[in-house]
Amino acid sequence: MKEYTYKFADGSKSTVEVPDELYDILIEMDKQEKYGNRRETRRHICIVRRL
């Protein structure tokens, strides 16, 4: 069992114990969300301001 810290949308955090298999899945989902958000924000940068 490993401890996973869940971050809620309102900023609060909660630590729970999860099985090793589930922990690996949760960490992978966190990475996908992080990189997916970064990719989306990169596409929405205004280019007009460079002039």
mmCIF file of the N, C-alpha and C atoms, coordinates in Angstrom:
data_MODEL
# 
_entry.id   MODEL 
# 
loop_
_atom_site.group_PDB 
_atom_site.id 
_atom_site.type_symbol 
_atom_site.label_atom_id 
_atom_site.label_alt_id 
_atom_site.label_comp_id 
_atom_site.label_asym_id 
_atom_site.label_entity_id 
_atom_site.label_seq_id 
_atom_site.pdbx_PDB_ins_code 
_atom_site.Cartn_x 
_atom_site.Cartn_y 
_atom_site.Cartn_z 
_atom_site.occupancy 
_atom_site.B_iso_or_equiv 
_atom_site.pdbx_formal_charge 
_atom_site.auth_seq_id 
_atom_site.auth_comp_id 
_atom_site.auth_asym_id 
_atom_site.auth_atom_id 
_atom_site.pdbx_PDB_model_num 
ATOM 1   N N  . MET A 1 1  ? 0.842   -1.182 0.000   1.00 0.00 ? 1  MET A N  1 
ATOM 2   C CA . MET A 1 1  ? 0.000   0.000  0.000   1.00 0.00 ? 1  MET A CA 1 
ATOM 3   C C  . MET A 1 1  ? 0.888   1.246  0.000   1.00 0.00 ? 1  MET A C  1 
ATOM 4   N N  . LYS A 1 2  ? 0.494   2.206  -0.812  1.00 0.00 ? 2  LYS A N  1 
ATOM 5   C CA . LYS A 1 2  ? 1.214   3.470  -0.885  1.00 0.00 ? 2  LYS A CA 1 
ATOM 6   C C  . LYS A 1 2  ? 0.241   4.600  -0.570  1.00 0.00 ? 2  LYS A C  1 
ATOM 7   N N  . GLU A 1 3  ? 0.788   5.724  -0.159  1.00 0.00 ? 3  GLU A N  1 
ATOM 8   C CA . GLU A 1 3  ? -0.043  6.889  0.130   1.00 0.00 ? 3  GLU A CA 1 
ATOM 9   C C  . GLU A 1 3  ? -0.112  7.788  -1.097  1.00 0.00 ? 3  GLU A C  1 
ATOM 10  N N  . TYR A 1 4  ? -1.326  8.185  -1.463  1.00 0.00 ? 4  TYR A N  1 
ATOM 11  C CA . TYR A 1 4  ? -1.574  9.061  -2.602  1.00 0.00 ? 4  TYR A CA 1 
ATOM 12  C C  . TYR A 1 4  ? -2.256  10.319 -2.090  1.00 0.00 ? 4  TYR A C  1 
ATOM 13  N N  . THR A 1 5  ? -1.760  11.473 -2.508  1.00 0.00 ? 5  THR A N  1 
ATOM 14  C CA . THR A 1 5  ? -2.355  12.744 -2.100  1.00 0.00 ? 5  THR A CA 1 
ATOM 15  C C  . THR A 1 5  ? -3.281  13.219 -3.209  1.00 0.00 ? 5  THR A C  1 
ATOM 16  N N  . TYR A 1 6  ? -4.566  13.280 -2.893  1.00 0.00 ? 6  TYR A N  1 
ATOM 17  C CA . TYR A 1 6  ? -5.578  13.734 -3.844  1.00 0.00 ? 6  TYR A CA 1 
ATOM 18  C C  . TYR A 1 6  ? -5.780  15.223 -3.652  1.00 0.00 ? 6  TYR A C  1 
ATOM 19  N N  . LYS A 1 7  ? -5.718  15.985 -4.749  1.00 0.00 ? 7  LYS A N  1 
ATOM 20  C CA . LYS A 1 7  ? -5.899  17.429 -4.697  1.00 0.00 ? 7  LYS A CA 1 
ATOM 21  C C  . LYS A 1 7  ? -7.271  17.774 -5.269  1.00 0.00 ? 7  LYS A C  1 
ATOM 22  N N  . PHE A 1 8  ? -8.109  18.389 -4.453  1.00 0.00 ? 8  PHE A N  1 
ATOM 23  C CA . PHE A 1 8  ? -9.453  18.773 -4.878  1.00 0.00 ? 8  PHE A CA 1 
ATOM 24  C C  . PHE A 1 8  ? -9.408  20.084 -5.660  1.00 0.00 ? 8  PHE A C  1 
ATOM 25  N N  . ALA A 1 9  ? -10.460 20.364 -6.400  1.00 0.00 ? 9  ALA A N  1 
ATOM 26  C CA . ALA A 1 9  ? -10.525 21.571 -7.212  1.00 0.00 ? 9  ALA A CA 1 
ATOM 27  C C  . ALA A 1 9  ? -10.490 22.838 -6.365  1.00 0.00 ? 9  ALA A C  1 
ATOM 28  N N  . ASP A 1 10 ? -10.969 22.780 -5.127  1.00 0.00 ? 10 ASP A N  1 
ATOM 29  C CA . ASP A 1 10 ? -10.977 23.969 -4.274  1.00 0.00 ? 10 ASP A CA 1 
ATOM 30  C C  . ASP A 1 10 ? -9.628  24.217 -3.583  1.00 0.00 ? 10 ASP A C  1 
ATOM 31  N N  . GLY A 1 11 ? -8.627  23.352 -3.860  1.00 0.00 ? 11 GLY A N  1 
ATOM 32  C CA . GLY A 1 11 ? -7.301  23.546 -3.302  1.00 0.00 ? 11 GLY A CA 1 
ATOM 33  C C  . GLY A 1 11 ? -6.989  22.705 -2.077  1.00 0.00 ? 11 GLY A C  1 
ATOM 34  N N  . SER A 1 12 ? -7.984  22.060 -1.501  1.00 0.00 ? 12 SER A N  1 
ATOM 35  C CA . SER A 1 12 ? -7.734  21.225 -0.331  1.00 0.00 ? 12 SER A CA 1 
ATOM 36  C C  . SER A 1 12 ? -7.118  19.885 -0.773  1.00 0.00 ? 12 SER A C  1 
ATOM 37  N N  . LYS A 1 13 ? -6.450  19.221 0.159   1.00 0.00 ? 13 LYS A N  1 
ATOM 38  C CA . LYS A 1 13 ? -5.775  17.960 -0.143  1.00 0.00 ? 13 LYS A CA 1 
ATOM 39  C C  . LYS A 1 13 ? -6.196  16.891 0.848   1.00 0.00 ? 13 LYS A C  1 
ATOM 40  N N  . SER A 1 14 ? -6.152  15.645 0.407   1.00 0.00 ? 14 SER A N  1 
ATOM 41  C CA . SER A 1 14 ? -6.460  14.513 1.256   1.00 0.00 ? 14 SER A CA 1 
ATOM 42  C C  . SER A 1 14 ? -5.510  13.372 0.897   1.00 0.00 ? 14 SER A C  1 
ATOM 43  N N  . THR A 1 15 ? -4.913  12.739 1.903   1.00 0.00 ? 15 THR A N  1 
ATOM 44  C CA . THR A 1 15 ? -4.003  11.630 1.674   1.00 0.00 ? 15 THR A CA 1 
ATOM 45  C C  . THR A 1 15 ? -4.702  10.328 2.024   1.00 0.00 ? 15 THR A C  1 
ATOM 46  N N  . VAL A 1 16 ? -4.668  9.384  1.080   1.00 0.00 ? 16 VAL A N  1 
ATOM 47  C CA . VAL A 1 16 ? -5.305  8.079  1.280   1.00 0.00 ? 16 VAL A CA 1 
ATOM 48  C C  . VAL A 1 16 ? -4.314  6.980  0.917   1.00 0.00 ? 16 VAL A C  1 
ATOM 49  N N  . GLU A 1 17 ? -4.498  5.807  1.491   1.00 0.00 ? 17 GLU A N  1 
ATOM 50  C CA . GLU A 1 17 ? -3.679  4.658  1.147   1.00 0.00 ? 17 GLU A CA 1 
ATOM 51  C C  . GLU A 1 17 ? -4.374  3.874  0.035   1.00 0.00 ? 17 GLU A C  1 
ATOM 52  N N  . VAL A 1 18 ? -3.608  3.551  -1.007  1.00 0.00 ? 18 VAL A N  1 
ATOM 53  C CA . VAL A 1 18 ? -4.150  2.808  -2.143  1.00 0.00 ? 18 VAL A CA 1 
ATOM 54  C C  . VAL A 1 18 ? -3.217  1.638  -2.460  1.00 0.00 ? 18 VAL A C  1 
ATOM 55  N N  . PRO A 1 19 ? -3.734  0.583  -3.098  1.00 0.00 ? 19 PRO A N  1 
ATOM 56  C CA . PRO A 1 19 ? -2.872  -0.534 -3.511  1.00 0.00 ? 19 PRO A CA 1 
ATOM 57  C C  . PRO A 1 19 ? -1.828  -0.074 -4.533  1.00 0.00 ? 19 PRO A C  1 
ATOM 58  N N  . ASP A 1 20 ? -0.734  -0.785 -4.630  1.00 0.00 ? 20 ASP A N  1 
ATOM 59  C CA . ASP A 1 20 ? 0.358   -0.412 -5.524  1.00 0.00 ? 20 ASP A CA 1 
ATOM 60  C C  . ASP A 1 20 ? -0.094  -0.288 -6.984  1.00 0.00 ? 20 ASP A C  1 
ATOM 61  N N  . GLU A 1 21 ? -0.945  -1.196 -7.448  1.00 0.00 ? 21 GLU A N  1 
ATOM 62  C CA . GLU A 1 21 ? -1.407  -1.151 -8.840  1.00 0.00 ? 21 GLU A CA 1 
ATOM 63  C C  . GLU A 1 21 ? -2.209  0.122  -9.105  1.00 0.00 ? 21 GLU A C  1 
ATOM 64  N N  . LEU A 1 22 ? -3.077  0.472  -8.180  1.00 0.00 ? 22 LEU A N  1 
ATOM 65  C CA . LEU A 1 22 ? -3.901  1.669  -8.337  1.00 0.00 ? 22 LEU A CA 1 
ATOM 66  C C  . LEU A 1 22 ? -3.052  2.932  -8.236  1.00 0.00 ? 22 LEU A C  1 
ATOM 67  N N  . TYR A 1 23 ? -2.042  2.907  -7.390  1.00 0.00 ? 23 TYR A N  1 
ATOM 68  C CA . TYR A 1 23 ? -1.145  4.061  -7.244  1.00 0.00 ? 23 TYR A CA 1 
ATOM 69  C C  . TYR A 1 23 ? -0.459  4.369  -8.572  1.00 0.00 ? 23 TYR A C  1 
ATOM 70  N N  . ASP A 1 24 ? 0.051   3.344  -9.249  1.00 0.00 ? 24 ASP A N  1 
ATOM 71  C CA . ASP A 1 24 ? 0.715   3.545  -10.538 1.00 0.00 ? 24 ASP A CA 1 
ATOM 72  C C  . ASP A 1 24 ? -0.244  4.139  -11.575 1.00 0.00 ? 24 ASP A C  1 
ATOM 73  N N  . ILE A 1 25 ? -1.481  3.688  -11.581 1.00 0.00 ? 25 ILE A N  1 
ATOM 74  C CA . ILE A 1 25 ? -2.484  4.209  -12.513 1.00 0.00 ? 25 ILE A CA 1 
ATOM 75  C C  . ILE A 1 25 ? -2.786  5.671  -12.201 1.00 0.00 ? 25 ILE A C  1 
ATOM 76  N N  . LEU A 1 26 ? -2.943  6.011  -10.922 1.00 0.00 ? 26 LEU A N  1 
ATOM 77  C CA . LEU A 1 26 ? -3.242  7.389  -10.540 1.00 0.00 ? 26 LEU A CA 1 
ATOM 78  C C  . LEU A 1 26 ? -2.105  8.336  -10.913 1.00 0.00 ? 26 LEU A C  1 
ATOM 79  N N  . ILE A 1 27 ? -0.863  7.907  -10.707 1.00 0.00 ? 27 ILE A N  1 
ATOM 80  C CA . ILE A 1 27 ? 0.287   8.738  -11.059 1.00 0.00 ? 27 ILE A CA 1 
ATOM 81  C C  . ILE A 1 27 ? 0.330   8.960  -12.569 1.00 0.00 ? 27 ILE A C  1 
ATOM 82  N N  . GLU A 1 28 ? 0.066   7.922  -13.353 1.00 0.00 ? 28 GLU A N  1 
ATOM 83  C CA . GLU A 1 28 ? 0.058   8.049  -14.816 1.00 0.00 ? 28 GLU A CA 1 
ATOM 84  C C  . GLU A 1 28 ? -1.055  8.999  -15.269 1.00 0.00 ? 28 GLU A C  1 
ATOM 85  N N  . MET A 1 29 ? -2.219  8.926  -14.641 1.00 0.00 ? 29 MET A N  1 
ATOM 86  C CA . MET A 1 29 ? -3.316  9.834  -14.982 1.00 0.00 ? 29 MET A CA 1 
ATOM 87  C C  . MET A 1 29 ? -2.952  11.278 -14.644 1.00 0.00 ? 29 MET A C  1 
ATOM 88  N N  . ASP A 1 30 ? -2.271  11.498 -13.521 1.00 0.00 ? 30 ASP A N  1 
ATOM 89  C CA . ASP A 1 30 ? -1.824  12.844 -13.156 1.00 0.00 ? 30 ASP A CA 1 
ATOM 90  C C  . ASP A 1 30 ? -0.874  13.405 -14.206 1.00 0.00 ? 30 ASP A C  1 
ATOM 91  N N  . LYS A 1 31 ? 0.053   12.582 -14.676 1.00 0.00 ? 31 LYS A N  1 
ATOM 92  C CA . LYS A 1 31 ? 1.010   13.027 -15.704 1.00 0.00 ? 31 LYS A CA 1 
ATOM 93  C C  . LYS A 1 31 ? 0.293   13.378 -17.000 1.00 0.00 ? 31 LYS A C  1 
ATOM 94  N N  . GLN A 1 32 ? -0.661  12.540 -17.415 1.00 0.00 ? 32 GLN A N  1 
ATOM 95  C CA . GLN A 1 32 ? -1.400  12.801 -18.644 1.00 0.00 ? 32 GLN A CA 1 
ATOM 96  C C  . GLN A 1 32 ? -2.191  14.101 -18.544 1.00 0.00 ? 32 GLN A C  1 
ATOM 97  N N  . GLU A 1 33 ? -2.797  14.356 -17.409 1.00 0.00 ? 33 GLU A N  1 
ATOM 98  C CA . GLU A 1 33 ? -3.557  15.592 -17.217 1.00 0.00 ? 33 GLU A CA 1 
ATOM 99  C C  . GLU A 1 33 ? -2.633  16.801 -17.257 1.00 0.00 ? 33 GLU A C  1 
ATOM 100 N N  . LYS A 1 34 ? -1.489  16.705 -16.611 1.00 0.00 ? 34 LYS A N  1 
ATOM 101 C CA . LYS A 1 34 ? -0.533  17.806 -16.564 1.00 0.00 ? 34 LYS A CA 1 
ATOM 102 C C  . LYS A 1 34 ? -0.029  18.140 -17.963 1.00 0.00 ? 34 LYS A C  1 
ATOM 103 N N  . TYR A 1 35 ? 0.393   17.128 -18.713 1.00 0.00 ? 35 TYR A N  1 
ATOM 104 C CA . TYR A 1 35 ? 0.930   17.365 -20.053 1.00 0.00 ? 35 TYR A CA 1 
ATOM 105 C C  . TYR A 1 35 ? -0.170  17.766 -21.024 1.00 0.00 ? 35 TYR A C  1 
ATOM 106 N N  . GLY A 1 36 ? -1.370  17.253 -20.857 1.00 0.00 ? 36 GLY A N  1 
ATOM 107 C CA . GLY A 1 36 ? -2.484  17.636 -21.713 1.00 0.00 ? 36 GLY A CA 1 
ATOM 108 C C  . GLY A 1 36 ? -2.848  19.097 -21.527 1.00 0.00 ? 36 GLY A C  1 
ATOM 109 N N  . ASN A 1 37 ? -2.842  19.580 -20.287 1.00 0.00 ? 37 ASN A N  1 
ATOM 110 C CA . ASN A 1 37 ? -3.147  20.982 -20.022 1.00 0.00 ? 37 ASN A CA 1 
ATOM 111 C C  . ASN A 1 37 ? -2.065  21.880 -20.584 1.00 0.00 ? 37 ASN A C  1 
ATOM 112 N N  . ARG A 1 38 ? -0.812  21.474 -20.482 1.00 0.00 ? 38 ARG A N  1 
ATOM 113 C CA . ARG A 1 38 ? 0.285   22.293 -20.997 1.00 0.00 ? 38 ARG A CA 1 
ATOM 114 C C  . ARG A 1 38 ? 0.183   22.407 -22.515 1.00 0.00 ? 38 ARG A C  1 
ATOM 115 N N  . ARG A 1 39 ? -0.147  21.305 -23.175 1.00 0.00 ? 39 ARG A N  1 
ATOM 116 C CA . ARG A 1 39 ? -0.263  21.317 -24.623 1.00 0.00 ? 39 ARG A CA 1 
ATOM 117 C C  . ARG A 1 39 ? -1.387  22.254 -25.062 1.00 0.00 ? 39 ARG A C  1 
ATOM 118 N N  . GLU A 1 40 ? -2.509  22.252 -24.360 1.00 0.00 ? 40 GLU A N  1 
ATOM 119 C CA . GLU A 1 40 ? -3.633  23.118 -24.707 1.00 0.00 ? 40 GLU A CA 1 
ATOM 120 C C  . GLU A 1 40 ? -3.293  24.587 -24.504 1.00 0.00 ? 40 GLU A C  1 
ATOM 121 N N  . THR A 1 41 ? -2.624  24.928 -23.432 1.00 0.00 ? 41 THR A N  1 
ATOM 122 C CA . THR A 1 41 ? -2.317  26.338 -23.184 1.00 0.00 ? 41 THR A CA 1 
ATOM 123 C C  . THR A 1 41 ? -1.311  26.852 -24.203 1.00 0.00 ? 41 THR A C  1 
ATOM 124 N N  . ARG A 1 42 ? -0.424  25.999 -24.676 1.00 0.00 ? 42 ARG A N  1 
ATOM 125 C CA . ARG A 1 42 ? 0.567   26.426 -25.664 1.00 0.00 ? 42 ARG A CA 1 
ATOM 126 C C  . ARG A 1 42 ? -0.113  26.839 -26.965 1.00 0.00 ? 42 ARG A C  1 
ATOM 127 N N  . ARG A 1 43 ? -1.202  26.206 -27.327 1.00 0.00 ? 43 ARG A N  1 
ATOM 128 C CA . ARG A 1 43 ? -1.884  26.512 -28.585 1.00 0.00 ? 43 ARG A CA 1 
ATOM 129 C C  . ARG A 1 43 ? -2.713  27.796 -28.512 1.00 0.00 ? 43 ARG A C  1 
ATOM 130 N N  . HIS A 1 44 ? -2.981  28.280 -27.322 1.00 0.00 ? 44 HIS A N  1 
ATOM 131 C CA . HIS A 1 44 ? -3.843  29.442 -27.190 1.00 0.00 ? 44 HIS A CA 1 
ATOM 132 C C  . HIS A 1 44 ? -3.079  30.719 -26.854 1.00 0.00 ? 44 HIS A C  1 
ATOM 133 N N  . ILE A 1 45 ? -1.804  30.765 -27.163 1.00 0.00 ? 45 ILE A N  1 
ATOM 134 C CA . ILE A 1 45 ? -1.009  31.956 -26.916 1.00 0.00 ? 45 ILE A CA 1 
ATOM 135 C C  . ILE A 1 45 ? -1.175  32.902 -28.095 1.00 0.00 ? 45 ILE A C  1 
ATOM 136 N N  . CYS A 1 46 ? -1.414  34.141 -27.791 1.00 0.00 ? 46 CYS A N  1 
ATOM 137 C CA . CYS A 1 46 ? -1.643  35.148 -28.817 1.00 0.00 ? 46 CYS A CA 1 
ATOM 138 C C  . CYS A 1 46 ? -0.312  35.519 -29.481 1.00 0.00 ? 46 CYS A C  1 
ATOM 139 N N  . ILE A 1 47 ? -0.256  35.480 -30.803 1.00 0.00 ? 47 ILE A N  1 
ATOM 140 C CA . ILE A 1 47 ? 0.966   35.809 -31.547 1.00 0.00 ? 47 ILE A CA 1 
ATOM 141 C C  . ILE A 1 47 ? 0.991   37.287 -31.916 1.00 0.00 ? 47 ILE A C  1 
ATOM 142 N N  . VAL A 1 48 ? -0.122  37.961 -31.934 1.00 0.00 ? 48 VAL A N  1 
ATOM 143 C CA . VAL A 1 48 ? -0.232  39.351 -32.363 1.00 0.00 ? 48 VAL A CA 1 
ATOM 144 C C  . VAL A 1 48 ? 0.640   40.280 -31.491 1.00 0.00 ? 48 VAL A C  1 
ATOM 145 N N  . ARG A 1 49 ? 0.867   39.957 -30.255 1.00 0.00 ? 49 ARG A N  1 
ATOM 146 C CA . ARG A 1 49 ? 1.600   40.835 -29.337 1.00 0.00 ? 49 ARG A CA 1 
ATOM 147 C C  . ARG A 1 49 ? 3.069   40.965 -29.691 1.00 0.00 ? 49 ARG A C  1 
ATOM 148 N N  . ARG A 1 50 ? 3.602   40.097 -30.579 1.00 0.00 ? 50 ARG A N  1 
ATOM 149 C CA . ARG A 1 50 ? 5.012   40.173 -30.939 1.00 0.00 ? 50 ARG A CA 1 
ATOM 150 C C  . ARG A 1 50 ? 5.309   41.375 -31.828 1.00 0.00 ? 50 ARG A C  1 
ATOM 151 N N  . LEU A 1 51 ? 4.330   41.969 -32.438 1.00 0.00 ? 51 LEU A N  1 
ATOM 152 C CA . LEU A 1 51 ? 4.549   43.101 -33.350 1.00 0.00 ? 51 LEU A CA 1 
ATOM 153 C C  . LEU A 1 51 ? 4.947   44.282 -32.577 1.00 0.00 ? 51 LEU A C  1 
# 
